C-alpha cells in the first residue's frame, strides 16, 4: 500500500495566480479549510511544492483517516466516500506565527510530516 498524504488549504484563493489556482483545483481544494487525501507520487510532490505557500500537508495515518471519513465523509452517487473533506478552523487556532509563515519557522504552511494528524484532529 502506498502512503497517503493529507493536504489542507490554509489560505483563501482571492488574488492567487492562475497557475496556482489550477493546481489547487486539480487537488480538489476549492475552499478554505478543505482537506484532500491523495496518493503519494512524484507528480503529487511536484504539485505540493508549487502550492506550498497556500497549503499544509503531511502523511496521514490510518486512525486519523478513519476518523475523518466517519465524521466528515461525504458519499458520491455510487455510495463511495469522496477524498475531499470540509473541515472547521482548528480549535485553539493555528501555530503562533500564523498562516503566512512556513511550519519549519513556527507558522502553519508547508510540510509538517506526521504532525498533520494533530492538526486534522483539531479541525474535525
N, C-alpha and C positions, 0 to 999 in steps of 0.2 A: 504494500500500500504506500502510495506517495504521500508526502506531507501536505497538509492543508495550511493555507495562510489566511488569516483574517485581516481584512482591510477596512478601516473605519475612516469615513470622511469627516474631518475635524472643522475645516473652514468652509465658508459659503462659496458659491460659484459666481458671484457678481464681479465683473471686471476681470475674469480669468481669461487667459489666452485661448484661442480656439483649439489649438492642437492639444492642450492640456484638458480642455472640456471634452474633446472627443475621446481621449484616453480614459477619462473618468466615466464617460458614457459607456464605453466598451467594458469597463469593470462593473457596470450597472450601479454606479454611485451617483445618483441624481439629486439627492437631498442631503442636507447636513445631518450628521449622526447616523447615516446609513452604514451598514456593515455588510460586506460581501465576503463569502468564504470561497476561495479559489484554490485550484491545484497548483503546487509549486512546479515551475518550469523556467527555463532561461527566458522565454518570452514574457512571462508574468513578472520576472525580476526586472526586465527592461522597462516594462510599463510602470512598475512601482518606483523605479529610480527617476522616471520622468515626472511623476506626480508626488514625490516625497515631501514637497513643501505644502501640501494640502491634506495629506492623509497620515495616519499612523498604521503600522502593520506589524505582524509577528506571527509565529507559528502557534496555532490554536490546538489545545489538547482535546481528547475525546469527551471528557467530562463537561467542559465548557461548551463544546459544540452541541452536545445533547441537551444541556440546559437552555441554550439559545434556541434550538429547534422546538423545544417544549413550550417555552414561554413567548417567543416572538415569531415562530414559524408560520408562514402562510402557504397554503396549498394552491397549486395551479389547477387548470381544468381537468387534468388526468389524475389528480389526487397526490401528486408528488410534492414534497416540501421544497420550496424555492431556496436558492442560496443567498438571497438578499434579505436582510433583517433591518427594520427601522427601530432604532434604539432611542432612549431618552438621554438627555445630558447626564453626565456622571454625577452621582451623589458625592458631594464634597468637592466637586469641581475637578478641573484638570490639574496638572502639575504646577508648581509655584510660578514658573516664569511664563506661563500662558501658552496660547495657541500659535504664536508666531516664531517660536524657537524650537530647535531640534531637541529630541528626547535626551541625547547624549550630554547636552548642556543644561538640562533641567526643565525643558519645555515639554510639549506634547507631540511634536511632529516626528515622522520618520520611523526607522526600525526599532522596535522595542523587544524583539525576540520573544521569550516566553512571558514577559510582563504584560503582554496584550490580554492574557486571560484575566488578570486582576482588573484591568480597565473595563473589559466587557461585562464582568460581573457587577461592576459599579453602575453600568449603563442599562442593565436588563430591567 
